[in-house]
Amino acid sequence: MSEAPRSRRSTPWPPVDTESPAPHPDAPRPGTKLAVHYDQCFGCGDVEGGLHMRSTMGEHALVHSQFAVTEAHQGAPGLAHGGLLACAFDEALGSAVGNLLRRPAVTGKLETDFLRPVPVGSTLFITAKVDGVAGRKLYASAEGRLGAEDGSVAVRARALFVEVGFEHFTTHGDPDALTKFRQTPDQINP
Ligand SMILES: CCCCCCCCCC(=O)SCCNC(=O)CCNC(=O)[C@H](O)C(C)(C)COP(=O)(O)OP(=O)(O)OC[C@H]1O[C@@H](n2cnc3c(N)ncnc32)[C@H](O)[C@@H]1OP(=O)(O)O
């Protein structure tokens, strides 16, 4: 298959004027393996049937994640489910926002382009970056390549994350959320 056309994307990105994303002074150094942000997270935690994603801080403020597609992730026989691929990108994009900016945020909008089928047994190499910041609005994008860092692009995604206070998690989720984040080795924002 030839390289997927960028023409599938017609709208500008980020969609509003933004400032360049300045990495937080405490952002992990390039080469750092990023720890699980919450041990019960479906994307990166030690959850049965979860995605078990692992991420590393790269050069040039890029975050590299890997998603190994197993039989538990199928939609059609032998192929990854698109919703789970979207989940993998939500995780990878969130990891880029959380680790680079160290600002607690949740996904407001997530857009995916599925360019090639992703087979069971393959590994998707996802590279994510923060594209811009406009107040509480944090824009990020990613692409996933099949089998290797320089493999064919199979999926692209972009997302708006919205910065929230920690009361977002304690009010809407678990009142002990802050403690639970702190029990994990590397949380969203200590
Ligand atoms: C190391 C860390 C690794 C972390 C990895 C985690 C990966 C997983 C991340 C997730 O999956 S988070 C879970 C899924 N997301 C949610 O549950 C969020 C649910 N939605 C909300 O809680 C609220 O809608 C939200 C906090 C996103 C926004 O509500 P707010 O009342 O705080 O803000 P508001 O609605 O005023 O929006 C703020 C700005 O964002 C804009 N906005 C919000 N949602 C939007 C949207 N969907 N599309 C476009 N713009 C949007 C909104 O227009 C506005 O723009 P302006 O400031 O210019 O007026």
PDBQT file of the ligand as one rigid body, heavy atoms in Angstrom, charges set to zero:
ROOT
HETATM    1  C1  LIG A 201       0.343  11.060  32.677  1.00  0.00    +0.000 C 
HETATM    2  C2  LIG A 201      -1.116  11.155  32.421  1.00  0.00    +0.000 C 
HETATM    3  C3  LIG A 201      -1.632  10.174  31.408  1.00  0.00    +0.000 C 
HETATM    4  C4  LIG A 201      -3.117  10.323  31.269  1.00  0.00    +0.000 C 
HETATM    5  C5  LIG A 201      -3.672   9.406  30.204  1.00  0.00    +0.000 C 
HETATM    6  C6  LIG A 201      -5.165   9.405  30.303  1.00  0.00    +0.000 C 
HETATM    7  C7  LIG A 201      -5.791   9.071  28.991  1.00  0.00    +0.000 C 
HETATM    8  C8  LIG A 201      -7.274   8.998  29.133  1.00  0.00    +0.000 C 
HETATM    9  C9  LIG A 201      -7.898  10.384  29.239  1.00  0.00    +0.000 C 
HETATM   10  C10 LIG A 201      -9.383  10.274  29.290  1.00  0.00    +0.000 C 
HETATM   11  O1  LIG A 201      -9.944   9.401  28.704  1.00  0.00    +0.000 OA
HETATM   12  S1  LIG A 201     -10.281  11.424  30.229  1.00  0.00    +0.000 SA
HETATM   13  C11 LIG A 201     -11.917  10.676  30.237  1.00  0.00    +0.000 C 
HETATM   14  C12 LIG A 201     -12.790  11.108  29.090  1.00  0.00    +0.000 C 
HETATM   15  N1  LIG A 201     -13.144  12.491  29.190  1.00  0.00    +0.000 N 
HETATM   16  C13 LIG A 201     -14.082  12.928  30.065  1.00  0.00    +0.000 C 
HETATM   17  O2  LIG A 201     -14.649  12.185  30.824  1.00  0.00    +0.000 OA
HETATM   18  C14 LIG A 201     -14.375  14.403  30.037  1.00  0.00    +0.000 C 
HETATM   19  C15 LIG A 201     -15.861  14.662  30.248  1.00  0.00    +0.000 C 
HETATM   20  N2  LIG A 201     -16.158  16.107  29.976  1.00  0.00    +0.000 N 
HETATM   21  C16 LIG A 201     -16.023  17.018  30.965  1.00  0.00    +0.000 C 
HETATM   22  O3  LIG A 201     -15.760  16.707  32.120  1.00  0.00    +0.000 OA
HETATM   23  C17 LIG A 201     -16.208  18.446  30.574  1.00  0.00    +0.000 C 
HETATM   24  O4  LIG A 201     -17.011  18.559  29.410  1.00  0.00    +0.000 OA
HETATM   25  C18 LIG A 201     -14.863  19.183  30.332  1.00  0.00    +0.000 C 
HETATM   26  C19 LIG A 201     -14.008  19.159  31.607  1.00  0.00    +0.000 C 
HETATM   27  C20 LIG A 201     -14.069  18.536  29.170  1.00  0.00    +0.000 C 
HETATM   28  C21 LIG A 201     -15.138  20.623  29.959  1.00  0.00    +0.000 C 
HETATM   29  O5  LIG A 201     -16.065  21.157  30.870  1.00  0.00    +0.000 OA
HETATM   30  P1  LIG A 201     -15.829  22.554  31.608  1.00  0.00    +0.000 P 
HETATM   31  O6  LIG A 201     -17.149  22.991  32.128  1.00  0.00    +0.000 OA
HETATM   32  O7  LIG A 201     -14.709  22.434  32.573  1.00  0.00    +0.000 OA
HETATM   33  O8  LIG A 201     -15.328  23.554  30.495  1.00  0.00    +0.000 OA
HETATM   34  P2  LIG A 201     -16.107  24.149  29.224  1.00  0.00    +0.000 P 
HETATM   35  O9  LIG A 201     -17.267  23.314  28.816  1.00  0.00    +0.000 OA
HETATM   36  O10 LIG A 201     -16.351  25.607  29.495  1.00  0.00    +0.000 OA
HETATM   37  O11 LIG A 201     -14.981  24.004  28.099  1.00  0.00    +0.000 OA
HETATM   38  C22 LIG A 201     -13.747  24.688  28.237  1.00  0.00    +0.000 C 
HETATM   39  C23 LIG A 201     -13.332  25.088  26.838  1.00  0.00    +0.000 C 
HETATM   40  O12 LIG A 201     -13.113  23.880  26.089  1.00  0.00    +0.000 OA
HETATM   41  C24 LIG A 201     -13.980  23.865  24.954  1.00  0.00    +0.000 C 
HETATM   42  N3  LIG A 201     -14.456  22.495  24.739  1.00  0.00    +0.000 N 
HETATM   43  C25 LIG A 201     -14.800  21.596  25.687  1.00  0.00    +0.000 A 
HETATM   44  N4  LIG A 201     -15.187  20.446  25.113  1.00  0.00    +0.000 NA
HETATM   45  C26 LIG A 201     -15.078  20.639  23.781  1.00  0.00    +0.000 A 
HETATM   46  C27 LIG A 201     -15.317  19.818  22.640  1.00  0.00    +0.000 A 
HETATM   47  N5  LIG A 201     -15.748  18.572  22.763  1.00  0.00    +0.000 N 
HETATM   48  N6  LIG A 201     -15.084  20.332  21.426  1.00  0.00    +0.000 NA
HETATM   49  C28 LIG A 201     -14.626  21.606  21.282  1.00  0.00    +0.000 A 
HETATM   50  N7  LIG A 201     -14.360  22.424  22.322  1.00  0.00    +0.000 NA
HETATM   51  C29 LIG A 201     -14.605  21.955  23.557  1.00  0.00    +0.000 A 
HETATM   52  C30 LIG A 201     -15.142  24.779  25.328  1.00  0.00    +0.000 C 
HETATM   53  O13 LIG A 201     -15.782  25.274  24.152  1.00  0.00    +0.000 OA
HETATM   54  C31 LIG A 201     -14.408  25.859  26.089  1.00  0.00    +0.000 C 
HETATM   55  O14 LIG A 201     -13.774  26.724  25.187  1.00  0.00    +0.000 OA
HETATM   56  P3  LIG A 201     -13.628  28.303  25.493  1.00  0.00    +0.000 P 
HETATM   57  O15 LIG A 201     -12.774  28.394  26.740  1.00  0.00    +0.000 OA
HETATM   58  O16 LIG A 201     -12.945  28.880  24.280  1.00  0.00    +0.000 OA
HETATM   59  O17 LIG A 201     -15.021  28.813  25.694  1.00  0.00    +0.000 OA
ENDROOT
TORSDOF 0
